[in-house]
Amino acid sequence: MSWWVLPTTADIGLRAFSDSAAGAMREAALGMQEIQIATGATVSNLPIMESNWTVDAPTKDYDRLLVKWLEEVLFMGQAEGEWLSDVSIEILDGFIEATVTSIDSELVQRELEIKAVTMHEVALVEIGVGEVIAGVEPDIPSFEGPGWMAQVVFDI
């Protein structure tokens, strides 16, 4: 696991780490999906579909890019019936190309509904060699670069 639930007062957030921006976005999406699933439920035995998603991303602002990506994952799961279960992401000039493994959203037992992805405390940042991002008690470990960190808070 490369993502952890971020303690907040009323909403829920997460922090993810990876070796690339695309990897951190992948981990954030997988974490977002996982925290919505009912305790004890599993999706690993459900039939899968494969598709390609293209997300317009006309910004070079990585924070906004992360929010745009997670909004798309949320939309596809809620409105289009495609619950993302795995993904490979490529960040290109002006858009995100994603090869998605998904399952029928109707088959997913959810415990938590995420209403929106917020800009509150959002971050998608590169961590330099030797730079340390402090952990958050009690569960999120510190992270030492090089690598990337994604952090986001969801409205529930």
CYANA upper distance limits for C-alpha pairs under 8 A (distance plus 0.5 A):
  2 SER  CA     16 ALA  CA      6.07
  2 SER  CA     17 PHE  CA      6.11
  2 SER  CA     18 SER  CA      7.52
  2 SER  CA     27 GLU  CA      6.87
  3 TRP  CA     14 LEU  CA      7.16
  3 TRP  CA     15 ARG  CA      6.02
  3 TRP  CA     16 ALA  CA      4.50
  3 TRP  CA     17 PHE  CA      6.97
  3 TRP  CA     27 GLU  CA      6.70
  3 TRP  CA     28 ALA  CA      7.23
  3 TRP  CA     31 GLY  CA      6.54
  4 TRP  CA     14 LEU  CA      5.94
  4 TRP  CA     15 ARG  CA      5.94
  4 TRP  CA     16 ALA  CA      6.93
  4 TRP  CA     31 GLY  CA      8.01
  4 TRP  CA    139 ASP  CA      7.72
  4 TRP  CA    140 ILE  CA      6.40
  5 VAL  CA     12 ILE  CA      7.74
  5 VAL  CA     13 GLY  CA      6.28
  5 VAL  CA     14 LEU  CA      4.83
  5 VAL  CA     15 ARG  CA      7.05
  5 VAL  CA    139 ASP  CA      8.34
  5 VAL  CA    140 ILE  CA      8.02
  6 LEU  CA     12 ILE  CA      7.16
  6 LEU  CA     13 GLY  CA      5.17
  6 LEU  CA     14 LEU  CA      4.92
  6 LEU  CA     15 ARG  CA      6.62
  6 LEU  CA    136 VAL  CA      8.02
  6 LEU  CA    140 ILE  CA      7.85
  6 LEU  CA    153 VAL  CA      8.35
  7 PRO  CA     12 ILE  CA      7.29
  7 PRO  CA     13 GLY  CA      7.22
  7 PRO  CA     14 LEU  CA      8.49
  7 PRO  CA    136 VAL  CA      8.43
  8 THR  CA     12 ILE  CA      6.37
  8 THR  CA     13 GLY  CA      7.30
 11 ASP  CA    153 VAL  CA      7.41
 11 ASP  CA    154 PHE  CA      6.55
 11 ASP  CA    155 ASP  CA      5.90
 11 ASP  CA    156 ILE  CA      6.17
 12 ILE  CA    153 VAL  CA      6.22
 12 ILE  CA    154 PHE  CA      5.92
 12 ILE  CA    155 ASP  CA      7.45
 12 ILE  CA    156 ILE  CA      7.53
 13 GLY  CA    151 GLN  CA      7.87
 13 GLY  CA    152 VAL  CA      5.93
 13 GLY  CA    153 VAL  CA      4.35
 13 GLY  CA    154 PHE  CA      6.07
 14 LEU  CA     28 ALA  CA      7.73
 14 LEU  CA     31 GLY  CA      7.74
 14 LEU  CA     32 MET  CA      8.15
 14 LEU  CA    151 GLN  CA      6.20
 14 LEU  CA    152 VAL  CA      6.16
 14 LEU  CA    153 VAL  CA      7.02
 15 ARG  CA     28 ALA  CA      7.67
 15 ARG  CA    140 ILE  CA      8.26
 15 ARG  CA    149 MET  CA      7.50
 15 ARG  CA    150 ALA  CA      6.10
 15 ARG  CA    151 GLN  CA      4.80
 15 ARG  CA    152 VAL  CA      7.19
 16 ALA  CA     24 ALA  CA      6.44
 16 ALA  CA     27 GLU  CA      6.40
 16 ALA  CA     28 ALA  CA      6.24
 16 ALA  CA     31 GLY  CA      8.48
 16 ALA  CA    149 MET  CA      6.13
 16 ALA  CA    150 ALA  CA      5.54
 16 ALA  CA    151 GLN  CA      6.85
 17 PHE  CA     23 GLY  CA      8.34
 17 PHE  CA     24 ALA  CA      5.93
 17 PHE  CA     27 GLU  CA      7.74
 17 PHE  CA    143 PHE  CA      8.20
 17 PHE  CA    147 GLY  CA      7.62
 17 PHE  CA    148 TRP  CA      6.15
 17 PHE  CA    149 MET  CA      5.09
 17 PHE  CA    150 ALA  CA      6.87
 18 SER  CA     23 GLY  CA      5.79
 18 SER  CA     24 ALA  CA      5.34
 18 SER  CA     27 GLU  CA      7.99
 18 SER  CA    147 GLY  CA      6.24
 18 SER  CA    148 TRP  CA      5.82
 18 SER  CA    149 MET  CA      7.15
 19 ASP  CA     23 GLY  CA      6.91
 19 ASP  CA     24 ALA  CA      7.85
 19 ASP  CA    146 PRO  CA      7.65
 19 ASP  CA    147 GLY  CA      4.77
 19 ASP  CA    148 TRP  CA      6.22
 20 SER  CA     24 ALA  CA      6.71
 20 SER  CA    126 GLU  CA      8.46
 20 SER  CA    147 GLY  CA      6.55
 20 SER  CA    148 TRP  CA      6.07
 21 ALA  CA     25 MET  CA      6.74
 21 ALA  CA    124 LEU  CA      7.68
 21 ALA  CA    125 VAL  CA      8.16
 21 ALA  CA    126 GLU  CA      7.91
 21 ALA  CA    148 TRP  CA      6.28
 21 ALA  CA    149 MET  CA      8.28
 22 ALA  CA     26 ARG  CA      6.65
 22 ALA  CA     89 ILE  CA      6.09
 22 ALA  CA     90 GLU  CA      6.71
 22 ALA  CA     91 ILE  CA      6.95
 23 GLY  CA     27 GLU  CA      6.72
 23 GLY  CA     89 ILE  CA      7.85
 24 ALA  CA     28 ALA  CA      6.62
 24 ALA  CA    124 LEU  CA      8.19
 24 ALA  CA    148 TRP  CA      6.65
 24 ALA  CA    149 MET  CA      6.60
 24 ALA  CA    150 ALA  CA      6.09
 25 MET  CA     29 ALA  CA      6.70
 25 MET  CA     66 LEU  CA      6.80
 25 MET  CA     69 TRP  CA      8.21
 25 MET  CA     89 ILE  CA      8.34
 25 MET  CA    150 ALA  CA      7.18
 26 ARG  CA     30 LEU  CA      6.72
 26 ARG  CA     87 VAL  CA      7.00
 26 ARG  CA     88 SER  CA      7.54
 26 ARG  CA     89 ILE  CA      7.25
 27 GLU  CA     31 GLY  CA      6.47
 28 ALA  CA     32 MET  CA      6.55
 28 ALA  CA     70 LEU  CA      8.35
 28 ALA  CA    150 ALA  CA      7.10
 28 ALA  CA    151 GLN  CA      8.13
 29 ALA  CA     33 GLN  CA      6.78
 29 ALA  CA     70 LEU  CA      6.64
 29 ALA  CA     73 VAL  CA      7.61
 30 LEU  CA     34 GLU  CA      6.62
 30 LEU  CA     84 LEU  CA      8.15
 30 LEU  CA     85 SER  CA      7.34
 30 LEU  CA     86 ASP  CA      7.39
 31 GLY  CA     35 ILE  CA      6.69
 32 MET  CA     36 GLN  CA      7.26
 33 GLN  CA     37 ILE  CA      7.37
 33 GLN  CA     83 TRP  CA      8.44
 33 GLN  CA     84 LEU  CA      7.72
 33 GLN  CA     85 SER  CA      8.00
 35 ILE  CA    112 LEU  CA      7.71
 36 GLN  CA    110 ARG  CA      6.01
 36 GLN  CA    111 GLU  CA      6.27
 36 GLN  CA    112 LEU  CA      5.11
 36 GLN  CA    113 GLU  CA      6.67
 36 GLN  CA    114 ILE  CA      7.74
 37 ILE  CA     41 ALA  CA      7.10
 37 ILE  CA     42 THR  CA      8.34
 37 ILE  CA    108 VAL  CA      7.60
 37 ILE  CA    109 GLN  CA      6.40
 37 ILE  CA    110 ARG  CA      4.85
 37 ILE  CA    111 GLU  CA      6.05
 37 ILE  CA    112 LEU  CA      7.34
 38 ALA  CA    109 GLN  CA      6.12
 38 ALA  CA    110 ARG  CA      5.18
 38 ALA  CA    111 GLU  CA      4.72
 38 ALA  CA    112 LEU  CA      7.78
 39 THR  CA    111 GLU  CA      7.70
 41 ALA  CA    109 GLN  CA      6.96
 43 VAL  CA     85 SER  CA      8.48
 43 VAL  CA    108 VAL  CA      7.24
 46 LEU  CA    103 ILE  CA      7.29
 46 LEU  CA    107 LEU  CA      8.24
 47 PRO  CA    103 ILE  CA      6.75
 47 PRO  CA    104 ASP  CA      8.40
 48 ILE  CA    101 THR  CA      6.94
 48 ILE  CA    102 SER  CA      6.05
 48 ILE  CA    103 ILE  CA      5.37
 48 ILE  CA    104 ASP  CA      8.26
 49 MET  CA    101 THR  CA      6.20
 49 MET  CA    102 SER  CA      5.72
 49 MET  CA    103 ILE  CA      6.51
 50 GLU  CA     99 THR  CA      7.80
 50 GLU  CA    100 VAL  CA      6.15
 50 GLU  CA    101 THR  CA      5.16
 50 GLU  CA    102 SER  CA      6.80
 51 SER  CA     99 THR  CA      6.51
 51 SER  CA    100 VAL  CA      5.81
 51 SER  CA    101 THR  CA      7.18
 51 SER  CA    102 SER  CA      8.35
 52 ASN  CA     97 GLU  CA      7.67
 52 ASN  CA     98 ALA  CA      6.10
 52 ASN  CA     99 THR  CA      5.12
 52 ASN  CA    100 VAL  CA      6.34
 53 TRP  CA     96 ILE  CA      8.50
 53 TRP  CA     97 GLU  CA      6.54
 53 TRP  CA     98 ALA  CA      5.60
 53 TRP  CA     99 THR  CA      7.00
 53 TRP  CA    100 VAL  CA      7.50
 54 THR  CA     95 PHE  CA      7.23
 54 THR  CA     96 ILE  CA      6.20
 54 THR  CA     97 GLU  CA      5.29
 54 THR  CA     98 ALA  CA      6.84
 55 VAL  CA     69 TRP  CA      7.58
 55 VAL  CA     72 GLU  CA      7.84
 55 VAL  CA     95 PHE  CA      5.92
 55 VAL  CA     96 ILE  CA      5.52
 55 VAL  CA     97 GLU  CA      7.10
 56 ASP  CA     94 GLY  CA      6.69
 56 ASP  CA     95 PHE  CA      4.87
 56 ASP  CA     96 ILE  CA      7.00
 57 ALA  CA     65 LEU  CA      6.84
 57 ALA  CA     68 LYS  CA      7.70
 57 ALA  CA     94 GLY  CA      5.39
 57 ALA  CA     95 PHE  CA      4.87
 57 ALA  CA     96 ILE  CA      6.98
 58 PRO  CA     93 ASP  CA      8.19
 58 PRO  CA     94 GLY  CA      4.90
 58 PRO  CA     95 PHE  CA      7.03
 59 THR  CA     64 ARG  CA      7.86
 59 THR  CA     65 LEU  CA      7.35
 59 THR  CA     94 GLY  CA      7.19
 60 LYS  CA     65 LEU  CA      7.86
 61 ASP  CA     65 LEU  CA      6.68
 62 TYR  CA     66 LEU  CA      6.66
 62 TYR  CA    123 ALA  CA      8.07
 62 TYR  CA    124 LEU  CA      6.05
 62 TYR  CA    125 VAL  CA      7.78
 63 ASP  CA     67 VAL  CA      7.00
 63 ASP  CA    122 VAL  CA      6.60
 63 ASP  CA    123 ALA  CA      5.61
 63 ASP  CA    124 LEU  CA      5.64
 63 ASP  CA    125 VAL  CA      8.37
 64 ARG  CA     68 LYS  CA      6.51
 64 ARG  CA    119 MET  CA      8.40
 65 LEU  CA     69 TRP  CA      6.65
 66 LEU  CA     70 LEU  CA      6.72
 66 LEU  CA    123 ALA  CA      8.41
 66 LEU  CA    124 LEU  CA      7.18
 66 LEU  CA    150 ALA  CA      8.26
 67 VAL  CA     71 GLU  CA      6.50
 67 VAL  CA    117 VAL  CA      6.81
 67 VAL  CA    118 THR  CA      7.76
 67 VAL  CA    119 MET  CA      7.72
 67 VAL  CA    122 VAL  CA      8.38
 67 VAL  CA    152 VAL  CA      8.41
 68 LYS  CA     72 GLU  CA      6.82
 69 TRP  CA     73 VAL  CA      6.91
 69 TRP  CA     96 ILE  CA      8.34
 70 LEU  CA     74 LEU  CA      6.64
 70 LEU  CA    117 VAL  CA      7.36
 71 GLU  CA     75 PHE  CA      6.54
 71 GLU  CA    116 ALA  CA      7.74
 71 GLU  CA    117 VAL  CA      6.67
 72 GLU  CA     76 MET  CA      6.51
 73 VAL  CA     77 GLY  CA      6.75
 73 VAL  CA     83 TRP  CA      8.30
 73 VAL  CA     84 LEU  CA      7.32
 74 LEU  CA     78 GLN  CA      6.63
 74 LEU  CA    114 ILE  CA      8.42
 74 LEU  CA    116 ALA  CA      8.46
 75 PHE  CA     79 ALA  CA      5.99
 75 PHE  CA     80 GLU  CA      7.50
 76 MET  CA     80 GLU  CA      5.23
 76 MET  CA     81 GLY  CA      6.70
 76 MET  CA     82 GLU  CA      5.87
 76 MET  CA     83 TRP  CA      7.36
 77 GLY  CA     81 GLY  CA      5.53
 77 GLY  CA     82 GLU  CA      5.20
 77 GLY  CA     83 TRP  CA      4.95
 77 GLY  CA     84 LEU  CA      7.44
 77 GLY  CA    105 SER  CA      6.37
 78 GLN  CA     82 GLU  CA      8.19
 78 GLN  CA     83 TRP  CA      8.42
 78 GLN  CA    105 SER  CA      7.75
 81 GLY  CA    103 ILE  CA      8.46
 81 GLY  CA    104 ASP  CA      6.07
 81 GLY  CA    105 SER  CA      5.23
 81 GLY  CA    106 GLU  CA      7.36
 82 GLU  CA    102 SER  CA      6.08
 82 GLU  CA    103 ILE  CA      6.28
 82 GLU  CA    104 ASP  CA      5.96
 82 GLU  CA    105 SER  CA      6.08
 83 TRP  CA    102 SER  CA      5.57
 83 TRP  CA    103 ILE  CA      5.63
 83 TRP  CA    104 ASP  CA      6.49
 83 TRP  CA    105 SER  CA      5.38
 83 TRP  CA    108 VAL  CA      8.36
 84 LEU  CA    100 VAL  CA      7.07
 84 LEU  CA    101 THR  CA      6.56
 84 LEU  CA    102 SER  CA      4.85
 84 LEU  CA    103 ILE  CA      7.18
 85 SER  CA    100 VAL  CA      8.14
 85 SER  CA    101 THR  CA      6.16
 85 SER  CA    102 SER  CA      5.58
 85 SER  CA    103 ILE  CA      7.39
 86 ASP  CA    100 VAL  CA      6.51
 86 ASP  CA    101 THR  CA      5.52
 86 ASP  CA    102 SER  CA      7.34
 87 VAL  CA     98 ALA  CA      6.97
 87 VAL  CA     99 THR  CA      6.08
 87 VAL  CA    100 VAL  CA      4.99
 87 VAL  CA    101 THR  CA      6.49
 88 SER  CA     98 ALA  CA      6.10
 88 SER  CA     99 THR  CA      5.69
 88 SER  CA    100 VAL  CA      7.14
 89 ILE  CA     96 ILE  CA      7.47
 89 ILE  CA     97 GLU  CA      6.43
 89 ILE  CA     98 ALA  CA      5.01
 89 ILE  CA     99 THR  CA      7.09
 90 GLU  CA     96 ILE  CA      6.34
 90 GLU  CA     97 GLU  CA      5.68
 90 GLU  CA     98 ALA  CA      6.77
 91 ILE  CA     95 PHE  CA      7.05
 91 ILE  CA     96 ILE  CA      5.25
 91 ILE  CA     97 GLU  CA      7.01
 92 LEU  CA     96 ILE  CA      6.25
 92 LEU  CA     97 GLU  CA      7.71
103 ILE  CA    107 LEU  CA      8.12
104 ASP  CA    108 VAL  CA      7.80
112 LEU  CA    156 ILE  CA      7.95
113 GLU  CA    156 ILE  CA      6.43
114 ILE  CA    154 PHE  CA      6.81
114 ILE  CA    155 ASP  CA      6.45
114 ILE  CA    156 ILE  CA      5.15
115 LYS  CA    154 PHE  CA      7.84
115 LYS  CA    155 ASP  CA      5.95
115 LYS  CA    156 ILE  CA      5.78
116 ALA  CA    154 PHE  CA      6.29
116 ALA  CA    155 ASP  CA      5.56
116 ALA  CA    156 ILE  CA      7.67
117 VAL  CA    152 VAL  CA      7.96
117 VAL  CA    153 VAL  CA      7.06
117 VAL  CA    154 PHE  CA      5.23
117 VAL  CA    155 ASP  CA      6.78
118 THR  CA    122 VAL  CA      7.88
118 THR  CA    152 VAL  CA      7.58
118 THR  CA    153 VAL  CA      6.27
118 THR  CA    154 PHE  CA      6.14
118 THR  CA    155 ASP  CA      7.13
119 MET  CA    152 VAL  CA      7.80
119 MET  CA    153 VAL  CA      7.84
120 HIS  CA    152 VAL  CA      7.66
120 HIS  CA    153 VAL  CA      6.67
121 GLU  CA    151 GLN  CA      7.54
121 GLU  CA    152 VAL  CA      6.74
121 GLU  CA    153 VAL  CA      7.22
122 VAL  CA    150 ALA  CA      8.07
122 VAL  CA    151 GLN  CA      5.80
122 VAL  CA    152 VAL  CA      5.03
122 VAL  CA    153 VAL  CA      7.28
123 ALA  CA    149 MET  CA      7.78
123 ALA  CA    150 ALA  CA      5.96
123 ALA  CA    151 GLN  CA      5.48
123 ALA  CA    152 VAL  CA      7.14
124 LEU  CA    148 TRP  CA      7.52
124 LEU  CA    149 MET  CA      6.12
124 LEU  CA    150 ALA  CA      4.87
124 LEU  CA    151 GLN  CA      6.99
125 VAL  CA    148 TRP  CA      6.11
125 VAL  CA    149 MET  CA      5.94
125 VAL  CA    150 ALA  CA      7.16
126 GLU  CA    146 PRO  CA      8.06
126 GLU  CA    147 GLY  CA      6.42
126 GLU  CA    148 TRP  CA      4.91
126 GLU  CA    149 MET  CA      7.00
127 ILE  CA    131 GLU  CA      6.57
127 ILE  CA    132 VAL  CA      7.96
127 ILE  CA    133 ILE  CA      8.25
127 ILE  CA    144 GLU  CA      7.92
127 ILE  CA    145 GLY  CA      5.39
127 ILE  CA    146 PRO  CA      5.83
127 ILE  CA    147 GLY  CA      5.69
127 ILE  CA    148 TRP  CA      5.96
127 ILE  CA    149 MET  CA      7.57
128 GLY  CA    145 GLY  CA      5.55
128 GLY  CA    146 PRO  CA      5.30
128 GLY  CA    147 GLY  CA      7.40
129 VAL  CA    144 GLU  CA      7.94
129 VAL  CA    145 GLY  CA      5.19
129 VAL  CA    146 PRO  CA      4.93
130 GLY  CA    144 GLU  CA      6.56
130 GLY  CA    145 GLY  CA      5.96
130 GLY  CA    146 PRO  CA      7.41
131 GLU  CA    144 GLU  CA      6.14
131 GLU  CA    145 GLY  CA      5.82
131 GLU  CA    146 PRO  CA      7.87
132 VAL  CA    142 SER  CA      7.32
132 VAL  CA    143 PHE  CA      6.08
132 VAL  CA    144 GLU  CA      4.82
132 VAL  CA    145 GLY  CA      6.81
133 ILE  CA    142 SER  CA      6.09
133 ILE  CA    143 PHE  CA      5.66
133 ILE  CA    144 GLU  CA      6.86
134 ALA  CA    141 PRO  CA      7.85
134 ALA  CA    142 SER  CA      5.09
134 ALA  CA    143 PHE  CA      7.20
135 GLY  CA    139 ASP  CA      8.37
135 GLY  CA    140 ILE  CA      5.59
135 GLY  CA    141 PRO  CA      4.94
135 GLY  CA    142 SER  CA      4.42
135 GLY  CA    143 PHE  CA      7.60
136 VAL  CA    140 ILE  CA      5.46
136 VAL  CA    141 PRO  CA      7.22
136 VAL  CA    142 SER  CA      8.12
137 GLU  CA    141 PRO  CA      8.45
